[in-house]
């Protein structure tokens, strides 16, 4: 019985020694590591004057004259924010434009928010995605 007790105590001690190493390994796959993808698109008669989005450090970044199909991918931490706005002009009716942000944990989950407009006549427009915490 004494040797069984010694084996159990030894196994528990070995497990306790491995626990910090296992926890450290878990940190490399942080549930706080998010991806953020901003995308801007418009039909052929739509041009964009500018775009503003929030980066992973909380700064607003302005892009002058982004083309349709513009996108940027960022890494972010839980608690970061996403927000964006785009300003454009359509030279014809029956056009459309879309601003989209997707964020989540790669391979686990994703969320999307977007601003879109159907343009019925030539003129200026704005797309926006309100600020939200991820």
C-alpha positions as CSV (number, residue, x, y, z in Angstrom):
1,X,0.0,0.0,0.0
2,X,2.9,2.3,0.8
3,X,4.4,1.9,-2.7
4,X,1.0,2.6,-4.4
5,X,0.8,5.8,-2.3
6,X,4.3,6.8,-3.4
7,X,3.3,6.2,-7.1
8,X,0.2,8.4,-6.8
9,X,2.1,11.2,-5.0
10,X,4.8,11.0,-7.7
11,X,2.1,11.1,-10.5
12,X,0.4,14.1,-8.9
13,X,3.7,15.9,-8.6
14,X,4.6,15.2,-12.2
15,X,1.2,16.4,-13.3
16,X,1.5,19.6,-11.3
17,X,4.9,20.2,-12.9
18,X,3.4,19.9,-16.4
19,X,0.4,22.2,-15.7
20,X,2.3,25.5,-16.1
21,X,3.8,24.3,-19.4
22,X,0.4,23.2,-20.7
23,X,-1.0,26.6,-19.8
24,X,1.8,28.4,-21.5
25,X,1.2,26.3,-24.6
26,X,-2.5,27.5,-24.6
27,X,-1.4,31.1,-24.7
28,X,0.0,30.6,-28.2
29,X,-3.6,30.1,-29.5
30,X,-5.0,33.2,-27.9
31,X,-8.8,33.5,-27.9
32,X,-8.1,37.3,-27.9
33,X,-6.5,37.3,-31.4
34,X,-9.0,38.5,-34.0
35,X,-8.8,39.2,-37.7
36,X,-10.5,42.3,-39.2
37,X,-11.3,42.7,-42.9
38,X,-12.6,45.9,-44.4
39,X,-13.9,45.8,-48.0
40,X,-15.3,48.5,-50.3
41,X,-17.0,47.9,-53.7
42,X,-19.1,49.7,-56.2
43,X,-20.6,49.2,-59.7
44,X,-18.9,50.7,-62.8
45,X,-20.2,54.3,-62.5
46,X,-19.3,54.7,-58.9
47,X,-16.0,56.3,-57.7
48,X,-15.0,56.8,-54.1
49,X,-13.5,60.1,-52.8
50,X,-12.2,58.7,-49.6
51,X,-12.6,56.0,-46.9
52,X,-11.9,56.1,-43.2
53,X,-11.6,53.1,-41.0
54,X,-10.4,52.3,-37.4
55,X,-7.2,50.2,-37.2
56,X,-6.2,47.8,-34.5
57,X,-4.5,50.5,-32.4
58,X,-7.7,52.6,-32.4
59,X,-6.5,55.2,-34.9
60,X,-8.6,56.4,-37.7
61,X,-6.9,55.8,-41.1
62,X,-7.9,57.8,-44.2
63,X,-7.5,56.3,-47.7
64,X,-7.8,58.9,-50.5
65,X,-9.5,57.8,-53.7
66,X,-9.8,54.0,-53.0
67,X,-10.7,51.9,-56.0
68,X,-13.7,49.6,-56.1
69,X,-12.6,46.3,-54.8
70,X,-10.3,47.9,-52.1
71,X,-9.7,45.9,-49.0
72,X,-7.4,45.7,-46.0
73,X,-6.9,42.9,-43.5
74,X,-5.7,43.6,-39.9
75,X,-5.0,41.7,-36.7
76,X,-6.8,42.9,-33.5
77,X,-7.3,42.0,-29.9
78,X,-10.6,41.5,-28.1
79,X,-11.8,44.8,-26.9
80,X,-10.7,46.6,-30.1
81,X,-13.2,48.5,-32.2
82,X,-14.3,48.5,-35.8
83,X,-15.9,51.4,-37.7
84,X,-15.7,52.8,-41.2
85,X,-17.2,55.4,-43.5
86,X,-16.8,56.0,-47.3
87,X,-17.8,58.9,-49.5
88,X,-18.4,58.5,-53.2
89,X,-20.0,59.8,-56.3
90,X,-22.1,58.0,-58.9
91,X,-22.3,59.4,-62.5
92,X,-25.3,57.3,-63.4
93,X,-28.5,55.9,-61.9
94,X,-29.1,52.2,-61.1
95,X,-25.8,51.8,-59.4
96,X,-24.8,50.3,-56.0
97,X,-22.0,50.6,-53.5
98,X,-21.1,48.6,-50.4
99,X,-18.8,49.0,-47.4
100,X,-18.3,45.9,-45.3
101,X,-16.3,44.8,-42.2
102,X,-15.8,41.2,-41.1
103,X,-14.2,40.3,-37.8
104,X,-13.7,37.2,-35.8
105,X,-11.4,34.4,-34.7
106,X,-10.0,32.5,-37.7
107,X,-11.6,29.1,-38.0
108,X,-13.9,29.7,-35.1
109,X,-16.4,32.4,-35.7
110,X,-17.0,35.6,-37.7
111,X,-19.3,38.6,-37.6
112,X,-20.2,41.0,-40.4
113,X,-21.5,44.6,-40.5
114,X,-22.1,46.5,-43.7
115,X,-23.4,49.7,-45.2
116,X,-24.9,49.5,-48.7
117,X,-26.8,51.8,-51.0
118,X,-28.8,51.5,-54.2
119,X,-28.2,54.7,-56.2
120,X,-31.2,55.7,-58.3
121,X,-29.7,59.0,-59.7
122,X,-26.3,60.6,-60.2
123,X,-24.9,62.3,-57.1
124,X,-22.9,62.0,-54.0
125,X,-23.5,59.4,-51.2
126,X,-22.0,58.2,-48.0
127,X,-21.7,54.6,-46.5
128,X,-21.1,54.0,-42.8
129,X,-20.5,51.3,-40.3
130,X,-21.0,52.5,-36.7
131,X,-18.3,51.9,-34.1
132,X,-18.6,48.7,-32.2
133,X,-16.4,46.7,-29.9
134,X,-15.1,43.3,-30.9
